[in-house]
Amino acid sequence: MADTFAVIRTGGKMYRVAPGQVLVVERIEEEGAIVFREVLMVSDENGVVYATADKPLAVEVRGRIVRQEKDPKIIVFKKKRRKNYRRKKGHRQLVSRIEIESIVKTA
């Protein structure tokens, strides 16, 4: 099962995950254990299986939230030359660190 991986969707993005991997995703408000049911693809020793719109996969990706934190600050600077117009703004994105524990087939 060392070669097992899946592609999940969370926060509007897709991530390739494998058991034991630590993943940084957009902030998830839950605490502790988390289950991703929107699995788009699974690859294991039996081959590759894809989800379609009319046939979702019967697979769950289970993990736990390790930490809630902020990304490094990003500086946004706008300027219009010769007009004395300057705006500086900083932003820190809220993220969650998730450790993937297992990829489990359901039903």
C-alpha distances in whole Angstrom, upper triangle without the diagonal:
4,5,5,9,12,16,18,22,24,27,28,25,22,19,16,13,10,9,12,14,18,19,23,24,28,29,28,30,28,28,25,22,21,19,19,20,21,18,19,16,12,10,7,7,10,12,13,15,18,20,24,27,28,24,22,18,18,15,15,14,15,17,20,23,23,27,29,31,33,32,35,38,39,43,44,48,50,54,56,59,62,62,61,58,55,52,49,47,43,40,37,34,33,29,26,23,20,17,14,13,10,10,11,13,17,19
4,6,8,12,16,18,22,23,27,27,24,21,18,14,12,8,8,10,12,16,17,21,23,27,28,27,30,28,27,25,22,22,20,20,21,22,18,19,16,13,11,8,9,13,13,14,17,19,22,25,28,30,26,24,20,20,17,17,15,16,17,20,22,22,25,28,29,31,30,33,36,37,40,42,45,48,51,54,56,60,60,59,56,53,50,47,45,41,38,35,32,31,27,25,22,19,16,13,13,11,11,14,16,19,22
4,6,10,13,16,20,22,25,26,23,19,16,12,11,8,9,12,13,16,17,21,22,26,28,27,30,29,28,26,23,22,21,19,20,20,17,17,14,11,8,6,7,11,10,11,14,16,19,23,26,27,24,22,19,19,16,17,15,17,18,21,23,24,26,29,30,31,30,32,36,36,40,41,44,47,50,53,55,58,58,58,55,52,49,46,44,41,38,35,32,31,27,25,22,20,17,14,14,12,12,14,16,19,22
4,7,11,13,17,19,23,23,20,17,14,11,9,6,8,11,12,15,16,20,20,24,26,25,28,26,26,23,21,19,17,16,17,17,13,14,11,7,6,4,7,10,10,10,12,14,16,20,23,24,21,18,15,15,12,13,11,14,15,18,21,22,25,27,28,30,29,32,35,35,39,40,44,46,49,52,54,58,57,57,54,51,48,45,43,40,36,33,30,29,25,23,21,18,15,12,12,10,8,11,12,16,18
4,7,10,14,16,19,19,17,13,10,7,6,4,7,11,10,13,13,16,17,21,23,22,25,24,24,22,19,17,15,13,14,14,11,11,8,6,5,7,10,12,11,10,11,12,14,18,21,22,19,17,14,15,11,12,10,12,13,17,19,20,23,24,26,27,26,29,32,32,35,37,40,42,45,48,50,54,54,53,50,47,44,42,39,36,33,30,27,26,22,20,18,15,14,10,12,10,8,11,12,16,19
4,6,10,13,16,16,14,10,8,6,5,6,9,12,11,14,13,16,15,18,21,19,23,22,22,21,18,16,13,11,11,10,7,7,5,4,6,9,12,13,12,9,9,10,11,15,17,19,16,13,11,12,9,10,8,11,13,16,18,20,22,23,25,26,25,28,31,31,34,35,39,40,44,46,49,53,52,51,48,45,43,40,37,35,31,29,25,24,21,19,18,15,14,11,12,10,8,10,11,14,17
4,7,10,13,13,10,7,5,4,6,9,12,15,13,14,12,14,13,16,19,18,21,21,22,21,19,16,14,10,11,9,6,5,5,7,9,12,16,16,14,11,11,9,10,13,15,18,16,13,11,13,11,11,9,13,14,17,18,20,22,22,24,24,23,26,28,28,31,32,36,37,41,43,46,49,49,48,45,42,40,37,35,32,29,26,23,22,19,18,17,15,15,12,14,13,11,13,14,16,19
4,7,10,10,8,6,5,7,7,10,13,15,13,14,11,13,11,13,16,15,18,17,19,19,16,13,11,7,8,6,4,6,7,9,12,15,19,19,17,14,13,11,11,13,14,17,15,12,11,13,10,9,8,11,12,15,16,18,20,20,21,22,22,25,27,27,30,31,34,36,39,42,45,48,47,47,43,41,38,36,33,30,27,24,21,20,17,15,15,13,14,11,14,13,11,13,14,15,19
4,7,7,6,4,6,9,10,14,16,18,16,15,12,13,10,11,14,13,16,16,19,19,17,13,12,8,9,6,7,7,10,13,16,19,22,22,20,17,16,13,12,14,14,17,16,13,13,15,13,12,11,13,14,16,16,19,20,19,20,21,20,23,25,25,28,28,32,33,37,39,42,46,45,44,41,38,35,33,30,28,24,22,19,18,15,15,15,14,15,14,17,16,14,16,17,18,21
4,5,6,7,8,11,12,15,17,18,16,15,11,11,8,8,10,9,13,13,16,17,15,12,11,8,10,8,10,11,14,16,19,21,25,26,24,21,19,17,15,17,17,19,19,15,16,17,15,13,12,13,13,14,14,17,17,16,17,18,18,21,23,22,26,26,30,31,35,38,41,44,43,42,38,36,33,31,28,25,21,19,16,14,12,12,13,12,14,13,16,17,16,17,19,19,23
4,6,8,10,14,15,18,20,21,18,16,13,11,7,6,8,8,12,13,16,18,17,14,14,11,13,11,13,14,17,19,22,25,29,29,27,24,23,20,18,19,19,22,22,18,19,21,19,17,15,16,16,16,15,17,17,15,16,16,16,19,20,20,23,23,26,28,32,34,37,41,39,39,35,33,29,27,24,22,18,16,13,12,10,11,13,13,16,16,19,20,19,21,23,23,26
4,7,10,14,16,19,21,23,20,19,15,13,10,9,12,12,15,17,20,21,20,17,16,13,14,11,13,13,16,19,22,25,29,29,26,23,21,18,17,17,16,20,20,17,18,21,19,18,17,18,18,19,18,21,20,18,19,18,18,21,22,21,23,23,26,28,31,33,36,40,39,38,35,32,29,28,25,23,20,18,15,15,14,14,16,16,19,18,22,22,20,22,23,24,27
4,7,10,13,16,19,20,17,16,12,11,9,9,12,13,17,18,20,21,20,17,16,13,14,11,12,12,14,17,19,22,26,26,24,21,20,17,16,17,17,20,20,17,18,20,18,17,15,17,17,19,18,20,19,18,19,18,17,20,21,20,23,23,26,28,31,34,37,40,39,39,35,33,30,28,25,23,20,18,15,15,13,14,15,15,17,16,20,20,19,21,22,23,26
4,7,10,13,16,18,15,15,12,12,10,11,15,15,19,19,21,22,20,17,15,12,13,10,9,9,10,13,15,19,22,23,20,17,16,14,13,15,16,19,18,16,15,18,16,15,13,16,16,18,18,20,20,20,20,20,19,22,23,23,26,26,29,31,34,37,39,43,42,42,39,36,33,31,29,26,23,21,18,18,15,15,15,14,16,15,18,17,16,18,19,21,24
4,6,10,13,14,11,11,8,10,9,12,15,15,19,19,20,20,18,15,14,11,13,11,10,10,10,12,14,17,20,21,19,16,16,14,15,17,18,21,20,17,16,18,15,14,12,14,14,16,16,17,18,18,19,19,18,21,23,23,26,27,30,32,36,38,41,44,44,43,40,37,34,32,29,27,23,21,18,17,14,14,13,12,13,12,15,15,14,17,18,20,24
4,7,11,12,10,11,9,12,12,15,18,18,21,21,22,21,19,16,15,12,14,12,10,10,9,10,11,13,17,18,16,13,14,13,14,17,19,22,20,17,15,17,14,14,11,14,14,16,17,18,20,20,21,22,20,23,26,25,29,30,33,35,39,41,44,47,47,46,43,40,38,35,33,30,27,24,21,21,17,16,15,13,13,11,14,13,12,15,17,19,23
4,7,9,7,9,8,11,12,15,17,17,20,19,20,18,16,14,13,11,13,13,10,11,10,10,11,12,16,17,16,14,15,15,16,19,21,23,21,18,16,17,13,12,9,11,10,13,14,16,18,19,20,21,20,23,26,27,30,31,35,37,41,44,46,50,49,48,45,42,39,37,34,31,27,25,22,20,17,15,13,10,10,7,10,10,9,13,15,18,21
4,6,6,9,10,13,15,18,20,19,22,21,21,19,16,15,14,13,15,15,12,14,12,10,10,10,13,16,15,14,15,16,17,21,23,25,22,19,17,17,13,12,9,10,10,13,15,16,19,21,22,24,23,26,29,29,33,35,38,41,44,47,49,53,52,51,48,45,42,40,37,34,30,27,24,23,19,17,14,12,10,7,8,8,8,12,14,17,21
4,6,9,11,14,16,19,20,19,22,20,19,17,14,14,13,13,15,16,14,16,15,12,12,12,14,17,17,16,17,19,20,23,26,27,24,21,18,17,14,12,9,9,9,11,14,14,18,20,22,24,24,27,30,31,35,37,40,43,46,49,52,55,55,53,50,47,44,41,38,35,32,28,26,24,20,17,14,11,8,5,5,5,7,10,14,17,20
4,7,10,13,16,19,20,19,22,20,18,16,14,14,15,15,18,19,17,19,18,16,16,15,18,20,20,20,21,22,23,27,29,30,28,24,21,21,17,15,12,11,9,11,13,12,15,18,20,22,22,25,28,29,33,35,39,42,45,48,51,54,54,52,49,46,43,40,37,34,30,27,24,23,19,16,12,10,6,5,6,8,10,14,17,20,23
4,6,10,13,16,17,17,20,19,18,16,15,14,15,14,17,18,16,18,17,15,15,16,19,21,21,20,21,21,22,26,27,30,27,24,21,21,18,15,12,11,10,11,12,12,14,16,18,19,19,21,25,26,30,32,35,38,42,45,47,50,50,49,46,42,40,36,34,30,27,24,21,20,16,14,10,8,6,5,8,10,12,15,18,21,25
4,7,10,13,14,15,17,17,16,14,14,13,15,14,18,18,17,19,19,18,19,19,22,25,24,23,23,23,24,27,28,31,28,25,23,23,19,17,13,12,9,10,9,9,11,13,14,16,15,18,21,23,27,29,32,35,39,42,44,48,47,46,43,39,36,33,30,27,24,20,18,16,13,10,7,6,4,6,9,12,14,17,21,23,27
4,6,10,12,12,15,15,15,15,14,13,14,13,16,16,15,17,17,17,18,20,23,25,24,22,22,22,22,25,26,28,27,23,21,22,19,16,12,12,10,10,9,10,11,12,13,14,13,16,19,20,24,26,30,32,36,39,42,45,44,43,40,37,34,31,28,24,21,18,15,14,10,8,6,5,6,7,11,13,14,18,21,23,26
4,7,9,10,14,15,15,15,15,14,15,14,18,17,17,18,19,20,21,23,27,28,27,25,25,24,23,26,27,29,28,25,23,24,21,18,15,15,12,12,10,10,10,10,10,10,10,13,16,17,21,23,26,29,32,36,38,42,41,39,36,33,30,27,24,21,17,14,11,10,7,6,5,6,9,11,14,17,18,21,24,25,29
4,6,8,12,13,14,15,15,13,14,12,16,15,15,17,18,19,21,24,27,29,27,24,24,22,22,24,24,27,26,22,22,23,20,17,14,15,13,12,10,12,11,10,10,11,10,14,16,17,21,22,26,28,32,35,37,41,40,39,35,32,29,26,23,20,17,14,10,9,6,5,7,8,11,12,16,17,18,21,23,24,28
4,6,10,12,14,16,16,14,15,14,17,16,17,18,21,22,25,27,31,32,30,27,26,24,23,25,24,27,27,23,23,24,22,19,17,17,15,14,12,13,12,10,10,10,10,14,15,16,19,20,24,26,30,33,35,39,37,36,33,30,27,24,21,18,14,12,8,6,4,6,9,10,14,15,19,20,21,23,25,26,29
4,6,9,11,13,14,13,15,14,17,17,19,21,23,24,27,29,32,34,32,29,28,27,25,27,26,29,28,25,25,25,23,20,17,17,15,13,10,12,10,7,8,9,11,14,16,17,20,21,25,27,31,34,37,40,39,37,34,31,27,25,21,18,15,12,8,5,4,5,9,10,14,16,19,21,21,24,26,26,30
4,6,8,11,11,9,12,12,15,15,17,19,22,23,26,27,31,32,31,28,27,25,24,25,25,27,26,23,23,23,20,17,15,14,12,11,9,11,10,8,11,12,14,18,19,21,24,25,29,31,35,38,41,44,42,41,37,34,31,28,25,22,18,15,12,9,8,6,9,10,13,14,17,19,19,21,23,23,27
4,7,10,12,10,13,14,17,17,20,23,25,26,29,30,34,35,34,32,30,28,27,28,27,29,29,25,25,25,23,19,18,16,14,12,10,12,11,9,12,14,16,20,21,22,25,27,30,32,36,39,42,45,43,42,38,35,32,29,26,23,19,17,14,10,10,9,12,12,15,17,19,21,22,23,25,25,28
4,7,8,7,11,12,15,17,19,22,24,25,27,29,32,33,33,30,29,28,26,28,27,29,28,24,24,23,21,17,15,13,12,10,8,11,11,10,13,16,19,22,24,26,29,30,34,36,40,43,46,49,47,45,42,39,35,33,29,26,23,20,17,13,12,10,12,11,14,15,16,18,19,20,23,22,25
4,7,8,11,14,17,19,21,24,26,26,28,29,32,33,33,31,30,29,28,30,30,31,30,26,25,24,22,18,16,13,11,8,6,9,9,9,13,16,19,22,24,26,30,31,35,38,41,45,48,50,49,47,44,41,37,34,31,27,24,21,18,15,13,10,11,10,13,14,15,18,19,20,23,23,26
4,7,10,13,16,19,20,23,25,24,26,27,30,31,31,30,29,29,27,30,30,31,30,26,24,23,20,16,14,11,9,5,5,8,9,11,15,18,20,24,26,29,32,34,38,40,44,47,50,53,52,50,46,43,40,37,33,30,27,23,21,17,15,11,11,10,10,12,12,15,17,18,21,21,24
4,7,10,13,16,17,21,22,21,23,23,26,28,28,27,25,25,24,27,27,28,26,22,21,19,16,13,11,7,6,4,6,9,12,13,17,20,22,26,28,30,34,35,39,41,45,48,51,54,53,51,48,45,42,39,35,32,28,25,22,19,16,12,12,9,10,10,10,12,14,14,17,17,21
4,7,10,12,14,17,19,18,21,22,25,26,26,24,23,22,21,23,23,25,23,19,18,17,14,10,8,6,5,5,7,11,13,14,17,20,21,25,27,29,32,34,37,40,43,46,49,53,51,50,46,43,40,37,34,31,27,24,21,18,15,12,12,9,10,9,10,11,12,13,16,16,19
4,6,9,10,14,16,15,18,19,23,23,23,21,19,19,17,20,20,21,19,15,14,13,10,7,6,5,6,8,10,14,16,17,20,22,23,27,29,30,34,35,39,41,45,47,50,54,52,51,48,45,42,39,36,33,29,26,23,20,17,14,14,11,11,10,10,10,10,10,12,12,16
4,6,7,11,12,13,16,18,21,22,21,19,17,16,14,17,17,18,17,13,12,11,9,6,5,6,8,11,12,15,17,18,20,22,23,26,28,29,33,33,37,39,43,45,48,52,50,50,46,43,40,38,34,32,28,25,22,19,16,14,14,11,12,10,11,11,10,10,12,12,16
4,6,9,11,12,16,17,21,20,20,17,15,14,12,14,14,15,13,9,9,8,7,5,7,9,11,14,16,19,21,21,24,25,26,30,32,32,35,36,39,41,45,47,50,54,52,52,48,46,42,40,37,34,31,28,25,22,20,18,18,15,16,13,14,12,10,10,11,10,13
4,6,9,11,15,17,21,20,19,16,14,12,9,11,11,13,12,8,8,9,8,8,9,11,14,16,17,21,22,22,24,25,25,29,30,30,33,34,37,39,42,45,48,51,50,49,46,43,40,38,35,33,29,27,23,22,19,18,18,16,17,14,16,15,12,13,13,13,15
4,6,8,11,14,17,17,16,13,10,9,7,10,12,13,11,8,6,8,7,7,8,11,13,17,18,21,23,23,25,26,26,29,31,31,34,35,38,40,43,46,49,52,51,51,47,45,42,40,37,34,31,28,25,23,21,19,19,16,16,13,15,13,10,11,11,12,15
4,7,11,14,17,16,14,11,9,6,5,8,10,12,10,8,7,10,9,10,11,15,17,20,21,24,25,25,27,28,27,30,32,31,34,34,38,39,43,45,47,51,50,50,47,44,42,40,37,35,31,29,26,25,22,21,21,18,19,16,18,16,13,14,13,15,17
4,7,10,14,13,11,7,6,5,6,9,12,14,12,10,8,11,9,11,11,15,17,20,22,24,26,27,28,29,28,31,33,33,36,36,40,41,45,47,49,53,52,52,49,47,44,42,39,37,33,31,28,27,24,22,22,19,19,16,17,15,11,13,12,14,17
4,7,10,10,8,6,5,7,9,12,15,17,14,11,8,10,8,10,10,14,16,20,22,24,26,27,29,30,29,32,35,35,38,39,42,44,47,50,52,56,55,55,51,49,46,44,41,39,35,33,29,28,25,23,22,19,18,14,15,12,9,10,10,13,15
4,7,8,6,4,6,9,12,15,19,20,17,15,12,13,11,13,13,16,18,21,24,25,28,29,31,32,31,33,36,36,39,40,43,45,49,51,53,57,57,56,53,51,48,46,43,40,37,35,31,30,27,25,23,20,19,15,16,13,10,12,12,15,17
4,5,6,7,9,12,15,18,22,22,19,17,14,14,12,14,13,16,18,22,24,26,29,30,32,34,33,35,38,38,42,43,46,48,52,54,56,60,60,59,56,54,51,48,46,43,40,37,34,32,29,27,25,21,19,16,16,12,10,11,11,15,17
4,6,8,11,15,18,21,24,25,21,20,17,17,15,17,17,19,21,25,28,29,32,34,35,37,36,39,42,42,45,46,50,52,55,58,60,63,63,63,60,57,54,52,49,46,43,40,37,36,32,30,28,25,22,19,18,15,13,14,14,17,19
4,7,9,13,16,19,22,22,19,18,15,15,14,17,18,20,23,27,29,31,34,36,37,39,38,41,43,43,47,48,51,53,56,58,61,64,64,64,61,58,55,53,50,48,44,42,39,37,34,32,30,27,24,21,20,17,14,14,13,16,17
4,7,10,14,16,20,21,18,17,14,15,14,17,17,21,23,27,29,31,33,35,36,37,36,39,41,41,45,45,48,50,53,55,58,61,61,61,58,55,53,51,48,46,42,40,37,36,33,31,29,26,24,21,21,18,15,15,14,17,18
4,7,10,13,17,18,15,14,12,14,13,15,16,19,22,25,27,29,31,33,34,35,34,36,39,38,42,42,45,47,50,52,54,58,58,58,55,52,50,48,45,43,39,37,34,33,30,28,27,24,23,19,20,17,14,15,14,17,18
4,7,10,14,14,11,10,8,11,10,14,15,18,21,25,27,29,31,32,34,35,34,37,39,38,42,42,45,47,50,52,54,58,58,58,54,52,49,47,45,42,39,37,33,33,29,28,27,24,23,20,20,17,13,14,12,14,15
4,7,10,12,9,8,7,11,11,14,15,19,21,25,26,29,31,31,33,33,32,35,37,36,39,39,43,44,47,49,52,55,55,55,51,49,47,45,42,40,37,35,31,31,28,27,26,23,23,20,21,18,15,15,14,15,17
4,7,8,6,5,5,9,10,13,14,18,21,24,25,28,30,30,32,32,32,35,37,36,39,39,42,43,46,48,51,55,54,54,50,48,46,44,41,39,36,34,30,30,27,26,26,23,23,20,21,19,15,15,13,14,15
4,6,5,6,8,12,13,16,17,21,24,27,28,31,32,32,34,34,33,36,38,37,40,39,42,43,46,48,51,54,53,54,50,49,46,45,42,40,37,35,32,31,29,28,28,26,26,23,25,22,19,19,17,17,17
4,6,7,10,13,15,17,19,22,25,27,29,32,33,32,34,34,33,37,38,37,39,39,42,42,45,47,50,53,52,53,49,47,45,44,41,39,36,35,31,30,29,28,29,27,28,25,26,24,21,20,19,18,19
4,6,10,13,15,17,20,23,26,29,30,34,35,35,37,37,37,40,41,40,43,42,45,46,49,51,54,57,56,56,53,51,48,47,44,43,39,38,34,33,31,31,31,29,30,27,28,25,22,21,18,17,17
4,7,9,12,15,17,21,24,27,29,32,34,33,36,36,36,39,41,40,43,43,46,47,50,52,55,58,57,58,54,52,49,48,45,43,40,38,34,33,31,29,30,27,27,24,25,22,18,17,15,14,14
4,7,9,11,14,17,20,23,25,28,30,30,32,33,33,36,38,37,40,40,44,45,48,50,53,57,55,55,52,50,47,45,42,40,37,35,31,30,27,26,26,23,24,21,21,19,15,14,12,12,12
4,5,9,11,15,18,21,23,26,28,29,31,32,32,36,38,37,41,41,44,46,49,51,54,58,57,57,53,51,48,46,43,41,37,35,31,30,27,25,25,22,21,18,19,15,12,11,9,9,10
4,7,10,13,17,20,23,26,28,29,31,33,33,37,39,39,42,43,46,48,51,54,57,60,59,59,55,53,50,48,45,42,38,36,32,30,28,25,25,22,21,18,17,14,11,9,6,5,7
4,7,10,13,17,19,22,25,26,28,30,30,34,36,36,40,41,44,46,50,52,55,58,57,57,53,51,48,46,42,40,36,33,30,28,25,22,22,18,17,14,14,10,7,6,4,5,8
4,6,10,13,16,19,21,22,25,27,27,31,33,34,38,38,42,44,48,50,53,57,56,55,51,49,45,43,40,37,33,31,27,25,22,19,18,15,14,11,11,8,6,5,6,7,11
4,7,10,13,16,18,19,22,24,24,28,30,31,35,36,40,42,45,48,51,55,54,53,49,46,43,41,37,34,31,28,24,22,19,16,15,11,11,7,8,6,5,6,9,10,14
4,7,10,13,16,18,20,23,24,27,30,31,35,36,40,42,46,49,52,55,54,53,50,47,43,41,37,34,31,27,24,21,18,15,14,10,9,6,6,5,6,8,11,12,16
4,7,9,12,14,17,20,21,24,27,29,32,34,38,40,44,47,50,53,52,51,47,44,41,38,35,32,28,25,22,19,15,12,10,6,5,4,5,7,9,11,14,15,19
4,6,9,11,15,18,19,23,26,27,31,33,37,39,43,46,49,52,51,50,46,43,40,37,33,30,26,23,20,17,14,10,9,6,6,7,7,10,13,14,18,19,22
4,6,8,11,14,16,19,22,24,28,30,34,36,40,43,46,49,48,46,43,40,36,33,30,26,23,19,17,14,11,7,6,4,6,9,10,13,16,18,21,22,25
4,7,10,13,15,18,21,24,27,30,33,36,40,43,46,49,48,46,43,39,36,33,30,26,23,19,17,14,11,8,5,5,6,10,11,15,18,20,24,25,28
4,6,10,12,15,18,21,24,27,30,33,37,40,43,46,45,43,40,36,33,29,26,23,20,16,14,11,9,6,5,7,10,13,15,18,21,23,27,27,31
4,7,10,13,16,18,22,24,27,30,34,37,40,43,41,39,36,33,30,26,23,20,16,13,11,8,6,5,6,9,12,15,18,21,23,25,28,29,32
4,7,10,12,15,18,21,24,27,31,34,37,40,38,36,33,30,27,23,20,16,13,10,9,6,6,6,8,11,14,18,20,23,25,28,31,32,35
4,7,8,11,14,17,20,23,27,30,33,36,35,33,30,26,23,20,16,13,10,6,6,5,6,8,10,14,17,20,23,26,27,30,33,34,37
4,6,9,12,15,18,22,25,29,31,34,33,31,28,25,22,18,15,12,9,6,5,6,7,10,11,14,17,20,23,26,27,30,33,34,38
4,7,10,13,16,20,23,27,29,32,31,29,26,23,20,16,14,10,8,6,8,10,11,13,14,18,20,23,27,29,31,34,36,38,42
4,6,10,13,16,19,23,25,28,27,25,23,19,16,12,10,6,6,5,8,11,12,16,17,21,24,26,30,32,33,37,39,40,44
4,7,10,13,16,20,22,25,25,23,20,17,14,11,8,6,5,6,9,12,14,18,19,22,25,28,31,34,34,37,40,41,44
4,6,10,13,17,19,22,21,19,16,13,10,7,6,5,7,9,12,15,18,21,23,26,29,32,35,37,38,41,43,45,48
4,7,10,14,16,19,18,17,14,11,8,6,5,6,8,11,13,17,19,23,25,28,31,33,37,39,39,42,44,45,48
4,7,10,13,16,15,13,11,7,6,5,6,9,11,15,17,21,23,27,29,32,35,37,41,43,43,46,48,49,52
4,7,10,13,12,11,8,6,5,7,9,12,14,18,20,23,26,29,32,35,38,40,43,45,45,48,50,51,54
4,6,9,9,8,6,5,7,9,12,15,18,21,23,27,29,33,35,38,41,43,47,49,49,52,53,54,57
4,7,6,7,5,7,10,12,15,18,21,25,27,30,33,36,39,42,45,46,50,52,51,54,56,57,60
4,5,7,7,9,12,15,18,21,24,27,29,33,35,39,41,44,47,49,53,54,54,57,59,60,63
4,6,8,10,14,17,20,24,27,30,32,36,39,42,44,47,50,52,56,58,58,61,62,63,66
4,5,9,12,15,19,22,25,29,31,34,37,41,43,46,50,51,55,57,57,60,61,62,65
4,6,10,13,16,20,23,27,29,33,36,39,42,45,48,50,54,56,56,59,61,61,65
4,7,10,13,17,20,24,26,29,32,36,39,42,45,47,51,52,53,55,57,58,61
4,7,10,14,17,20,23,26,29,33,35,39,42,44,47,49,50,53,54,55,59
4,7,10,13,17,20,23,26,30,32,35,39,41,44,46,47,49,51,52,55
4,7,10,14,17,20,23,27,29,32,35,38,41,43,44,47,49,50,53
4,7,11,13,16,19,23,26,29,32,35,38,40,41,44,46,47,50
4,7,10,13,16,20,22,26,29,31,35,37,38,41,43,44,47
4,6,10,13,16,19,22,25,28,31,34,34,37,39,40,44
4,7,9,13,15,19,22,24,28,30,31,34,37,37,41
4,6,10,13,16,19,22,25,27,28,31,33,34,37
4,7,10,13,17,19,22,25,26,28,31,31,35
4,7,10,13,16,19,21,22,25,28,28,32
4,6,10,12,15,18,19,22,25,26,29
4,7,10,13,16,18,20,24,25,29
4,6,9,12,14,17,20,21,25
4,6,9,12,15,18,20,24
4,6,8,11,15,17,21
4,7,10,13,15,19
4,6,10,12,16
4,7,10,13
4,6,10
4,7
4
